[in-house]
Amino acid sequence: MLKIREKYSDGLFFHKFNSGLQSFYAQDWDHAKQCFQGILDDCLDDGPSKYFLSQIEKFNGKPPPNFKGYGIA
């Protein structure tokens, strides 16, 4: 577990992810995209960042009018 979490342990990942997540919920998708793309650009294969980026891209960077900030599984 320590080896797996090593690349996340500097604190920068969690700060950047949290900032992106808060921006996503606040419908500031430009900033959210920068955060999530930055995580992936840092060579971190992060599934949640990929998911949120896919949602942003799916709607061409603009939250839909009925945006609730969560999805249905």
The first five atom37 places (N, CA, C, CB, O) and aatype in JSON, in Angstrom:
{
  "aatype": [12, 10, 11, 9, 1, 6, 11, 18, 15, 3, 7, 10, 13, 13, 8, 11, 13, 2, 15, 7, 10, 5, 15, 13, 18, 0, 5, 3, 17, 3, 8, 0, 11, 5, 4, 13, 5, 7, 9, 10, 3, 3, 4, 10, 3, 3, 7, 14, 15, 11, 18, 13, 10, 15, 5, 9, 6, 11, 13, 2, 7, 11, 14, 14, 14, 2, 13, 11, 7, 18, 7, 9, 0],
  "atom_mask": [
    [1, 1, 1, 1, 1],
    [1, 1, 1, 1, 1],
    [1, 1, 1, 1, 1],
    [1, 1, 1, 1, 1],
    [1, 1, 1, 1, 1],
    [1, 1, 1, 1, 1],
    [1, 1, 1, 1, 1],
    [1, 1, 1, 1, 1],
    [1, 1, 1, 1, 1],
    [1, 1, 1, 1, 1],
    [1, 1, 1, 0, 1],
    [1, 1, 1, 1, 1],
    [1, 1, 1, 1, 1],
    [1, 1, 1, 1, 1],
    [1, 1, 1, 1, 1],
    [1, 1, 1, 1, 1],
    [1, 1, 1, 1, 1],
    [1, 1, 1, 1, 1],
    [1, 1, 1, 1, 1],
    [1, 1, 1, 0, 1],
    [1, 1, 1, 1, 1],
    [1, 1, 1, 1, 1],
    [1, 1, 1, 1, 1],
    [1, 1, 1, 1, 1],
    [1, 1, 1, 1, 1],
    [1, 1, 1, 1, 1],
    [1, 1, 1, 1, 1],
    [1, 1, 1, 1, 1],
    [1, 1, 1, 1, 1],
    [1, 1, 1, 1, 1],
    [1, 1, 1, 1, 1],
    [1, 1, 1, 1, 1],
    [1, 1, 1, 1, 1],
    [1, 1, 1, 1, 1],
    [1, 1, 1, 1, 1],
    [1, 1, 1, 1, 1],
    [1, 1, 1, 1, 1],
    [1, 1, 1, 0, 1],
    [1, 1, 1, 1, 1],
    [1, 1, 1, 1, 1],
    [1, 1, 1, 1, 1],
    [1, 1, 1, 1, 1],
    [1, 1, 1, 1, 1],
    [1, 1, 1, 1, 1],
    [1, 1, 1, 1, 1],
    [1, 1, 1, 1, 1],
    [1, 1, 1, 0, 1],
    [1, 1, 1, 1, 1],
    [1, 1, 1, 1, 1],
    [1, 1, 1, 1, 1],
    [1, 1, 1, 1, 1],
    [1, 1, 1, 1, 1],
    [1, 1, 1, 1, 1],
    [1, 1, 1, 1, 1],
    [1, 1, 1, 1, 1],
    [1, 1, 1, 1, 1],
    [1, 1, 1, 1, 1],
    [1, 1, 1, 1, 1],
    [1, 1, 1, 1, 1],
    [1, 1, 1, 1, 1],
    [1, 1, 1, 0, 1],
    [1, 1, 1, 1, 1],
    [1, 1, 1, 1, 1],
    [1, 1, 1, 1, 1],
    [1, 1, 1, 1, 1],
    [1, 1, 1, 1, 1],
    [1, 1, 1, 1, 1],
    [1, 1, 1, 1, 1],
    [1, 1, 1, 0, 1],
    [1, 1, 1, 1, 1],
    [1, 1, 1, 0, 1],
    [1, 1, 1, 1, 1],
    [1, 1, 1, 1, 1]
  ],
  "atom_positions": [
    [[0.82, -1.2, 0.0], [0.0, 0.0, 0.0], [0.87, 1.26, 0.0], [-0.94, 0.0, 1.21], [0.55, 2.23, -0.68]],
    [[1.93, 1.23, 0.75], [2.79, 2.42, 0.8], [3.35, 2.73, -0.58], [3.93, 2.22, 1.8], [3.42, 3.89, -0.97]],
    [[3.75, 1.71, -1.32], [4.31, 1.9, -2.65], [3.25, 2.47, -3.61], [4.87, 0.58, -3.2], [3.55, 3.35, -4.41]],
    [[2.03, 1.97, -3.52], [0.95, 2.44, -4.37], [0.63, 3.9, -4.09], [-0.3, 1.57, -4.18], [0.42, 4.69, -5.01]],
    [[0.59, 4.27, -2.82], [0.22, 5.64, -2.42], [1.38, 6.63, -2.51], [-0.33, 5.63, -1.02], [1.18, 7.83, -2.33]],
    [[2.58, 6.14, -2.77], [3.77, 6.99, -2.75], [3.64, 8.22, -3.65], [4.97, 6.18, -3.18], [4.0, 9.32, -3.23]],
    [[3.13, 8.05, -4.87], [3.05, 9.18, -5.8], [1.99, 10.2, -5.4], [2.75, 8.67, -7.18], [1.97, 11.31, -5.93]],
    [[1.11, 9.85, -4.47], [0.08, 10.77, -4.01], [0.43, 11.44, -2.67], [-1.24, 10.04, -3.87], [-0.28, 12.33, -2.21]],
    [[1.52, 11.01, -2.07], [1.8, 11.39, -0.68], [2.37, 12.79, -0.5], [2.73, 10.41, -0.1], [2.52, 13.25, 0.63]],
    [[2.7, 13.48, -1.58], [3.29, 14.82, -1.41], [2.25, 15.88, -1.06], [4.0, 15.23, -2.68], [2.6, 17.01, -0.75]],
    [[0.98, 15.51, -1.09], [-0.09, 16.44, -0.74], [-0.58, 17.28, -1.91], [0.0, 0.0, 0.0], [-1.68, 17.81, -1.86]],
    [[0.22, 17.4, -2.95], [-0.18, 18.2, -4.1], [-1.34, 17.57, -4.86], [1.0, 18.41, -5.03], [-2.23, 18.28, -5.33]],
    [[-1.34, 16.26, -4.98], [-2.43, 15.57, -5.68], [-3.75, 15.88, -5.0], [-2.18, 14.06, -5.72], [-4.71, 16.29, -5.66]],
    [[-3.82, 15.67, -3.69], [-5.08, 15.85, -2.98], [-5.55, 17.3, -3.03], [-4.94, 15.4, -1.54], [-6.75, 17.57, -3.14]],
    [[-4.63, 18.23, -2.95], [-4.99, 19.65, -3.03], [-5.56, 19.97, -4.41], [-3.76, 20.54, -2.74], [-6.6, 20.61, -4.53]],
    [[-4.87, 19.51, -5.46], [-5.3, 19.79, -6.83], [-6.64, 19.1, -7.13], [-4.23, 19.34, -7.84], [-7.52, 19.68, -7.77]],
    [[-6.78, 17.85, -6.66], [-8.03, 17.13, -6.91], [-9.19, 17.8, -6.19], [-7.9, 15.65, -6.46], [-10.26, 17.99, -6.77]],
    [[-8.99, 18.17, -4.94], [-10.05, 18.83, -4.17], [-10.44, 20.16, -4.82], [-9.6, 19.07, -2.72], [-11.62, 20.49, -4.9]],
    [[-9.47, 20.91, -5.29], [-9.75, 22.18, -5.96], [-10.57, 21.93, -7.23], [-8.42, 22.91, -6.3], [-11.51, 22.67, -7.51]],
    [[-10.21, 20.91, -7.99], [-10.95, 20.56, -9.19], [-12.36, 20.12, -8.88], [0.0, 0.0, 0.0], [-13.31, 20.5, -9.58]],
    [[-12.5, 19.33, -7.85], [-13.81, 18.82, -7.47], [-14.73, 19.96, -7.0], [-13.68, 17.77, -6.36], [-15.9, 20.01, -7.39]],
    [[-14.2, 20.86, -6.19], [-15.0, 21.99, -5.73], [-15.4, 22.89, -6.91], [-14.22, 22.8, -4.68], [-16.51, 23.4, -6.96]],
    [[-14.48, 23.07, -7.84], [-14.79, 23.88, -9.02], [-15.83, 23.19, -9.9], [-13.51, 24.14, -9.84], [-16.71, 23.86, -10.46]],
    [[-15.75, 21.88, -10.01], [-16.74, 21.14, -10.78], [-18.13, 21.33, -10.2], [-16.39, 19.65, -10.82], [-19.07, 21.63, -10.93]],
    [[-18.26, 21.16, -8.89], [-19.55, 21.34, -8.23], [-20.06, 22.77, -8.31], [-19.46, 20.91, -6.77], [-21.27, 23.01, -8.38]],
    [[-19.13, 23.73, -8.29], [-19.5, 25.15, -8.38], [-19.74, 25.59, -9.83], [-18.41, 26.02, -7.75], [-20.01, 26.76, -10.09]],
    [[-19.65, 24.65, -10.74], [-19.86, 24.87, -12.17], [-18.81, 25.78, -12.8], [-21.22, 25.46, -12.4], [-19.08, 26.42, -13.82]],
    [[-17.63, 25.84, -12.21], [-16.48, 26.53, -12.8], [-15.66, 25.46, -13.52], [-15.61, 27.3, -11.7], [-14.59, 25.06, -13.07]],
    [[-16.19, 25.03, -14.65], [-15.6, 23.88, -15.34], [-14.28, 24.21, -16.02], [-16.56, 23.35, -16.34], [-13.5, 23.3, -16.29]],
    [[-14.01, 25.46, -16.3], [-12.7, 25.81, -16.86], [-11.6, 25.5, -15.85], [-12.65, 27.31, -17.25], [-10.59, 24.88, -16.18]],
    [[-11.81, 25.93, -14.61], [-10.81, 25.66, -13.57], [-10.75, 24.17, -13.24], [-11.12, 26.47, -12.31], [-9.67, 23.62, -13.05]],
    [[-11.91, 23.53, -13.17], [-11.95, 22.09, -12.87], [-11.15, 21.32, -13.92], [-13.41, 21.58, -12.82], [-10.39, 20.42, -13.59]],
    [[-11.33, 21.68, -15.17], [-10.62, 21.0, -16.26], [-9.11, 21.18, -16.1], [-11.08, 21.54, -17.64], [-8.35, 20.23, -16.29]],
    [[-8.68, 22.37, -15.75], [-7.25, 22.62, -15.54], [-6.7, 21.72, -14.43], [-7.0, 24.1, -15.19], [-5.61, 21.16, -14.56]],
    [[-7.45, 21.59, -13.35], [-7.0, 20.78, -12.22], [-6.9, 19.3, -12.6], [-7.95, 20.95, -11.03], [-5.88, 18.66, -12.37]],
    [[-7.98, 18.77, -13.18], [-7.99, 17.35, -13.51], [-6.99, 17.03, -14.62], [-9.4, 16.92, -13.94], [-6.33, 15.99, -14.58]],
    [[-6.86, 17.92, -15.6], [-5.88, 17.68, -16.65], [-4.47, 17.77, -16.09], [-6.07, 18.69, -17.81], [-3.58, 17.03, -16.51]],
    [[-4.25, 18.68, -15.15], [-2.94, 18.79, -14.51], [-2.55, 17.52, -13.79], [0.0, 0.0, 0.0], [-1.39, 17.11, -13.82]],
    [[-3.5, 16.89, -13.14], [-3.24, 15.62, -12.45], [-2.8, 14.57, -13.46], [-4.49, 15.14, -11.67], [-1.83, 13.85, -13.24]],
    [[-3.53, 14.48, -14.57], [-3.19, 13.49, -15.59], [-1.88, 13.82, -16.28], [-4.3, 13.38, -16.61], [-1.13, 12.92, -16.66]],
    [[-1.59, 15.1, -16.46], [-0.33, 15.52, -17.08], [0.87, 15.2, -16.19], [-0.36, 17.01, -17.39], [1.99, 15.04, -16.68]],
    [[0.63, 15.1, -14.89], [1.7, 14.74, -13.96], [1.95, 13.23, -13.94], [1.36, 15.22, -12.54], [2.59, 12.71, -13.03]],
    [[1.45, 12.54, -14.95], [1.63, 11.09, -15.12], [0.94, 10.28, -14.04], [3.11, 10.76, -15.12], [1.38, 9.18, -13.72]],
    [[-0.13, 10.8, -13.5], [-0.92, 10.04, -12.55], [-2.14, 9.5, -13.28], [-1.34, 10.91, -11.31], [-2.94, 10.27, -13.81]],
    [[-2.26, 8.21, -13.31], [-3.39, 7.56, -13.99], [-4.55, 7.49, -13.01], [-3.0, 6.12, -14.52], [-4.81, 6.45, -12.41]],
    [[-5.24, 8.62, -12.86], [-6.29, 8.75, -11.85], [-7.66, 8.61, -12.48], [-6.17, 10.09, -11.13], [-8.09, 9.47, -13.26]],
    [[-8.35, 7.54, -12.16], [-9.67, 7.27, -12.71], [-10.69, 8.36, -12.44], [0.0, 0.0, 0.0], [-11.38, 8.78, -13.37]],
    [[-10.82, 8.85, -11.2], [-11.79, 9.92, -10.94], [-11.51, 11.19, -11.75], [-11.8, 10.25, -9.47], [-12.45, 11.83, -12.23]],
    [[-10.25, 11.55, -11.91], [-9.93, 12.73, -12.73], [-10.36, 12.5, -14.17], [-8.41, 13.06, -12.66], [-10.89, 13.41, -14.82]],
    [[-10.13, 11.29, -14.67], [-10.56, 10.96, -16.04], [-12.08, 11.05, -16.15], [-10.08, 9.54, -16.42], [-12.6, 11.55, -17.15]],
    [[-12.79, 10.58, -15.13], [-14.25, 10.63, -15.16], [-14.75, 12.07, -15.23], [-14.83, 9.92, -13.93], [-15.58, 12.4, -16.08]],
    [[-14.25, 12.93, -14.35], [-14.73, 14.31, -14.33], [-14.36, 15.03, -15.63], [-14.15, 15.05, -13.13], [-15.14, 15.84, -16.13]],
    [[-13.17, 14.75, -16.16], [-12.81, 15.34, -17.46], [-13.76, 14.86, -18.55], [-11.36, 14.98, -17.82], [-14.15, 15.65, -19.42]],
    [[-14.13, 13.6, -18.52], [-15.05, 13.08, -19.54], [-16.41, 13.76, -19.45], [-15.2, 11.56, -19.4], [-17.06, 14.0, -20.47]],
    [[-16.86, 14.06, -18.24], [-18.12, 14.77, -18.07], [-18.03, 16.19, -18.61], [-18.54, 14.8, -16.6], [-18.96, 16.68, -19.26]],
    [[-16.93, 16.85, -18.36], [-16.71, 18.21, -18.85], [-16.69, 18.2, -20.38], [-15.39, 18.82, -18.29], [-17.3, 19.06, -21.02]],
    [[-15.98, 17.24, -20.96], [-15.9, 17.15, -22.41], [-17.23, 16.75, -23.03], [-14.82, 16.15, -22.81], [-17.59, 17.22, -24.11]],
    [[-17.96, 15.88, -22.36], [-19.26, 15.42, -22.85], [-20.21, 16.6, -23.09], [-19.88, 14.43, -21.86], [-21.01, 16.58, -24.02]],
    [[-20.11, 17.62, -22.25], [-20.99, 18.78, -22.35], [-20.25, 20.01, -22.9], [-21.58, 19.11, -20.99], [-20.67, 21.14, -22.68]],
    [[-19.16, 19.76, -23.61], [-18.38, 20.84, -24.26], [-17.96, 21.94, -23.3], [-19.19, 21.45, -25.38], [-17.94, 23.11, -23.66]],
    [[-17.63, 21.56, -22.08], [-17.09, 22.5, -21.11], [-18.1, 23.39, -20.41], [0.0, 0.0, 0.0], [-17.72, 24.27, -19.64]],
    [[-19.38, 23.16, -20.66], [-20.42, 23.98, -20.03], [-21.4, 23.08, -19.28], [-21.17, 24.83, -21.09], [-21.95, 22.14, -19.87]],
    [[-21.63, 23.33, -18.0], [-22.6, 22.52, -17.27], [-23.98, 22.63, -17.91], [-22.66, 22.95, -15.78], [-24.41, 23.72, -18.29]],
    [[-24.68, 21.5, -18.03], [-26.02, 21.56, -18.61], [-26.98, 22.3, -17.67], [-26.55, 20.14, -18.9], [-26.71, 22.42, -16.47]],
    [[-28.09, 22.79, -18.2], [-29.05, 23.54, -17.36], [-29.58, 22.74, -16.17], [-30.22, 23.98, -18.21], [-29.89, 23.32, -15.13]],
    [[-29.67, 21.44, -16.31], [-30.19, 20.6, -15.21], [-29.07, 20.0, -14.37], [-31.06, 19.49, -15.78], [-29.27, 18.97, -13.72]],
    [[-27.89, 20.63, -14.37], [-26.73, 20.1, -13.65], [-27.02, 20.02, -12.15], [-25.48, 20.99, -13.9], [-27.45, 20.99, -11.53]],
    [[-26.77, 18.83, -11.58], [-26.98, 18.63, -10.15], [-25.67, 18.35, -9.41], [-27.95, 17.49, -9.93], [-25.66, 18.34, -8.18]],
    [[-24.58, 18.13, -10.12], [-23.31, 17.89, -9.47], [-23.08, 16.46, -9.05], [0.0, 0.0, 0.0], [-22.1, 16.16, -8.35]],
    [[-23.95, 15.57, -9.45], [-23.75, 14.16, -9.14], [-24.35, 13.33, -10.27], [-24.4, 13.78, -7.76], [-25.15, 13.83, -11.06]],
    [[-23.95, 12.09, -10.33], [-24.46, 11.2, -11.37], [-25.22, 10.04, -10.78], [0.0, 0.0, 0.0], [-25.13, 9.78, -9.58]],
    [[-25.96, 9.36, -11.6], [-26.7, 8.18, -11.2], [-25.98, 6.96, -11.75], [-28.17, 8.23, -11.7], [-25.7, 6.88, -12.94]],
    [[-25.68, 6.02, -10.89], [-24.97, 4.8, -11.34], [-25.96, 3.79, -11.84], [-24.13, 4.19, -10.2], [-25.57, 2.7, -12.27]]
  ]
}
